[in-house]
């Protein structure tokens, strides 16, 4: 897990985003445990409260569940939920891209051309 100090994104959001990606791509499967809050905080040299916020965010999204005395576990993901999560992630990224395009003075045609060019690339 990588934490970037020189970004505007809060550390707990970075942690949640990395676990979210691992869950949505299948690297973490239903029933898999997340590292304990204390262990992750110690490994990343951050506060337990920061780690807890990340886990609570994932829990609120329905990606993980807390089991009293045992920790957090990945929830089984069905295809529809995964598709919705990917769609939400896509919408967030596109919103950021639109914001950047507007700041750069790009029109919709330029954005569509850029998207089409990127779509055709082997990414």
C-alpha positions in Angstrom: 0.0 0.0 0.0 1.3 3.4 -1.0 0.5 6.6 0.8 1.4 10.0 -0.8 2.0 12.9 1.5 2.3 15.5 -1.2 -1.3 15.2 -2.4 -4.5 17.0 -1.5 -6.3 13.6 -1.1 -6.6 12.7 2.6 -4.7 9.6 3.7 -7.8 7.7 4.7 -9.2 8.3 1.2 -6.0 7.0 -0.3 -6.2 3.8 1.8 -9.9 3.3 1.0 -9.3 3.8 -2.7 -6.6 1.2 -2.8 -8.6 -1.4 -1.0 -11.7 -0.5 -3.1 -9.6 -1.1 -6.3 -8.4 -4.5 -4.9 -11.9 -5.5 -4.1 -13.4 -4.4 -7.4 -10.7 -6.0 -9.5 -11.0 -9.3 -7.5 -7.6 -9.2 -5.9 -9.5 -9.3 -2.6 -12.4 -11.8 -2.6 -15.4 -12.2 -0.4 -14.4 -13.4 3.1 -10.9 -12.2 2.8 -9.8 -10.3 5.9 -8.4 -6.8 5.8 -5.3 -6.1 7.9 -6.1 -5.2 11.5 -6.6 -1.5 12.0 -3.7 -1.3 14.4 -1.3 -3.4 12.2 -2.1 -1.3 9.1 -1.7 2.0 11.1 1.7 0.7 12.3 2.8 -0.4 8.9 1.9 2.9 7.3 3.1 4.9 10.3 -0.3 6.7 10.6 -2.8 7.1 13.3 -5.3 4.3 14.1 -8.1 6.9 13.7 -7.0 7.5 10.0 -7.1 3.8 9.3 -10.5 3.4 11.0 -11.9 6.2 8.8 -10.8 4.3 5.7 -12.4 1.1 6.9 -15.6 2.9 7.9 -15.8 4.4 4.4 -15.5 1.0 2.8 -18.1 -0.4 5.2 -20.5 2.4 4.4 -20.1 1.5 0.7 -21.0 -2.1 1.5 -17.6 -3.4 0.4 -16.5 -4.7 3.8 -18.2 -5.7 7.1 -16.8 -5.4 10.6 -17.0 -8.6 12.7 -16.8 -7.7 16.4 -13.5 -9.0 17.9 -12.3 -10.3 14.5 -11.8 -7.3 12.3 -13.0 -6.3 8.8 -13.8 -8.7 6.1 -14.5 -8.2 2.3 -18.1 -8.8 1.4 -19.0 -11.1 -1.4 -19.5 -9.0 -4.5 -22.2 -9.8 -7.1 -21.8 -8.8 -10.7 -24.5 -6.0 -10.5 -22.8 -4.4 -7.5 -19.4 -4.5 -9.1 -20.8 -2.9 -12.2 -22.4 -0.2 -10.2 -19.2 0.4 -8.3 -17.2 0.6 -11.6 -19.8 3.0 -13.0 -19.5 5.2 -9.9 -15.7 5.2 -10.2 -16.0 6.1 -13.9 -18.4 9.0 -13.2 -15.9 10.4 -10.6 -13.0 10.2 -13.0 -15.0 11.7 -15.9 -16.2 14.5 -13.6 -12.6 15.3 -12.8 -11.7 15.1 -16.5 -14.5 17.5 -17.4 -13.4 20.0 -14.8 -9.8 19.9 -16.1 -11.0 20.2 -19.7 -13.1 23.3 -18.8 -10.2 24.9 -17.1 -8.1 24.2 -20.2 -10.7 25.8 -22.4 -11.5 22.6 -24.2 -14.8 22.1 -25.9 -16.9 19.0 -25.9 -15.7 18.0 -29.4 -12.1 18.1 -28.2 -12.9 16.1 -25.1 -14.7 13.5 -27.3 -11.8 13.3 -29.7 -9.4 12.8 -26.8 -11.5 10.1 -25.3 -11.9 8.3 -28.6 -8.1 8.4 -29.2 -7.4 7.1 -25.7 -10.1 4.4 -26.1 -8.3 3.0 -29.1 -5.0 2.8 -27.3 -3.8 -0.3 -25.7 -3.9 0.9 -22.1 
